[in-house]
Amino acid sequence: MSISDKDALREQVRSRYGGIARQDGSCCDGDCDSRGRNTIVYAAKLGYSPGDVAEVPEGSDMGLGCGNPQAIAELKKGETVVDLGSGGGLDCFLAARQVGVDGAVIGVDMTPDMVTKARRAAREAGYVNVEFRLGEIEHLPVADASVDVIISNCVINLSPDKAAVFSDAYRILRPGGRLAVSDVVAIRPIPERIAGDEAAFCGCVGGAARVSEIEQMLRDAGFTRVRVEVREDSVEIVRGWGHGYDEYVRSAVITAVKPV
């Protein structure tokens, strides 16, 4: 894939999610089942508790995830966390509660409208340990070896250069730091009619990589203790997206560690 092709894909994603931020919508088109979006019901399917949704600023839960990275990150007081593709800020606000005032959470998103939305929510709700930065997840605006944990929720699949995402994630982690991600992965080859469809790519399906590919990219970046666990129980969530996507993708838990 050429640089121009990658830039074109990023612009498609940026435009799509910019519109979602401005309209307070979800990633679902009108022709898929979005009845549970932005509700406690849909959040519960992803692994969030009613308390999680109730305690974050209104509008930060945009129904854009495919899991709950909080459940696997095991965040501790005082840690520094970076959220790749932070969107409306849901996972950042939940992480802020776990790391406490001595910790810090940095959300990175390439969509200006999303960053503006999340910053406004943080300011109005009085979050002092959360900030949102504009940037691409392949080129994170974060210093080397300055982060304890990287989380992400259904975003890395949207990158046209996933190897660069994992490489830069490795760069910003401190030795012993860990990556805890929920993302969409391919369980069989994605047919061209889906891989080449803009809506499918922006909808977290067309760009999904195979498990073996993700494992190899993580190892090539330098990570150890690499694990990609496909969640077969996510089939109902994916089926709700329509278009027969459940034949090809699932949500997965992806974890890895930067060696000391």
Residue pairs with C-beta under 8 A, 6 or more apart in sequence:
1 160
1 161
5 160
6 160
6 161
9 160
9 201
9 207
10 110
10 136
10 160
12 198
12 201
12 202
13 110
13 111
13 158
13 201
13 202
14 110
14 111
16 27
16 202
17 27
17 87
17 111
17 113
17 114
17 202
18 111
18 112
18 113
18 114
19 25
19 113
20 26
20 27
20 62
20 64
21 62
21 87
21 88
21 111
21 113
21 114
21 116
21 117
22 113
24 59
24 62
25 62
26 34
26 37
26 38
26 62
26 63
26 64
27 63
27 64
27 202
27 203
27 204
28 34
28 37
28 63
28 203
28 241
29 199
29 203
31 242
32 240
32 241
32 242
32 243
33 240
33 241
33 242
34 63
36 42
36 45
36 63
36 240
37 63
38 61
38 62
38 63
39 63
40 50
40 53
40 54
42 63
43 50
43 52
43 53
43 61
43 63
44 50
45 236
45 237
46 65
46 66
46 67
46 68
46 182
46 237
47 67
47 68
47 71
48 61
48 68
48 70
52 70
52 94
53 61
55 93
55 94
55 97
56 89
56 90
56 93
56 94
57 89
57 93
57 121
57 122
57 124
57 125
58 121
59 88
59 117
59 121
60 88
60 89
60 90
60 93
60 118
60 121
61 88
61 90
62 87
62 88
62 90
64 87
64 88
64 153
64 154
65 90
65 91
65 153
65 154
65 182
66 153
66 154
66 182
66 183
66 184
66 204
66 234
66 237
66 251
67 153
67 154
67 182
67 183
67 231
67 234
67 251
67 252
67 253
68 153
68 182
69 91
69 151
69 152
69 153
69 180
69 181
69 182
70 91
70 94
70 95
70 98
70 151
72 180
72 182
72 253
72 255
73 81
73 95
73 149
73 151
73 178
73 180
74 180
75 81
75 95
75 98
75 99
75 103
75 149
76 98
76 99
77 98
77 99
77 100
77 102
77 103
78 99
78 100
78 102
78 103
79 99
79 103
79 148
79 149
80 99
80 103
80 104
80 105
80 106
80 146
80 147
80 148
80 149
81 92
81 95
81 99
81 103
81 104
81 105
81 106
81 147
81 148
81 149
81 150
81 151
82 105
82 106
82 107
82 108
82 140
82 142
82 147
82 149
82 150
82 151
82 172
83 91
83 92
83 95
83 105
83 106
83 107
83 108
83 150
83 151
83 152
83 153
84 108
84 137
84 140
84 150
84 151
84 152
84 155
84 156
84 165
84 169
84 181
85 108
85 109
85 110
85 137
85 152
85 153
85 154
85 155
85 156
85 158
86 92
86 107
86 108
86 109
86 114
86 118
86 132
87 107
87 109
87 114
87 118
87 153
87 155
88 114
88 117
88 118
88 121
89 107
89 117
89 118
89 121
89 122
89 130
89 132
90 153
91 107
91 151
91 153
92 105
92 106
92 107
92 118
92 122
92 130
92 132
93 121
93 122
93 125
93 127
93 130
95 105
95 151
96 103
96 105
96 127
96 129
96 130
99 105
99 129
100 129
101 128
101 129
103 129
104 129
104 130
104 131
105 129
105 130
105 131
106 130
106 131
106 132
106 133
106 142
106 147
107 115
107 118
107 130
107 131
107 132
107 133
108 132
108 133
108 134
108 135
108 137
108 140
108 141
108 142
109 115
109 118
109 132
109 133
109 134
109 135
110 134
110 135
110 136
110 137
112 134
115 132
115 133
115 134
118 132
119 131
119 132
122 130
122 131
122 132
133 141
133 142
134 141
135 141
137 152
137 155
137 156
137 159
137 165
137 168
138 159
138 161
138 164
138 165
138 168
139 164
139 168
140 168
140 169
140 171
140 172
142 172
143 172
144 171
144 172
145 171
145 172
145 173
145 174
145 175
146 172
146 174
147 172
147 173
147 174
147 177
148 173
148 174
148 177
148 178
149 177
149 178
149 179
149 180
150 169
150 172
150 173
150 177
150 178
150 179
150 180
150 181
151 180
151 181
152 181
152 182
152 183
153 181
153 182
153 183
154 182
154 183
154 184
154 204
154 251
155 183
156 162
156 165
156 181
156 183
157 183
157 184
157 185
157 204
157 205
157 207
157 208
157 209
158 201
158 202
158 204
158 207
159 165
159 207
160 207
162 209
162 213
162 214
162 217
163 217
163 220
163 221
166 217
166 218
166 220
166 221
166 223
167 220
167 221
169 179
169 221
170 221
170 222
170 223
170 258
173 179
173 258
174 258
175 258
175 259
175 260
176 257
176 258
176 259
176 260
177 257
177 258
178 255
178 256
178 257
178 258
179 218
179 223
179 254
179 255
179 256
179 257
179 258
180 253
180 254
180 255
181 253
181 254
181 255
182 251
182 252
182 253
182 254
183 251
183 252
183 254
184 204
184 205
184 208
184 238
184 249
184 250
184 251
184 252
185 208
185 209
185 210
185 211
185 214
185 228
185 230
185 249
185 250
185 251
185 252
185 254
186 208
186 209
186 210
186 211
186 248
186 249
187 210
187 211
187 230
187 248
187 249
187 250
188 247
188 248
189 210
189 248
190 205
190 206
190 208
190 248
190 249
191 248
194 200
194 205
194 206
194 243
194 245
194 248
195 201
195 206
195 207
196 206
197 206
198 206
200 206
200 243
200 245
201 207
203 241
204 249
205 241
205 243
205 245
205 248
205 249
208 248
208 249
209 217
211 228
211 230
211 252
214 228
214 254
215 226
215 228
218 226
218 254
218 256
219 226
222 258
222 259
223 256
223 257
223 258
223 259
224 256
224 257
224 258
224 259
225 255
225 256
225 257
226 255
226 256
227 253
227 254
227 255
227 256
228 252
228 253
228 254
229 252
229 253
229 254
230 250
230 251
230 252
231 250
231 251
231 252
231 253
232 250
234 250
234 251
235 246
235 250
237 251
238 245
238 246
238 249
238 250
238 251
239 245
239 246
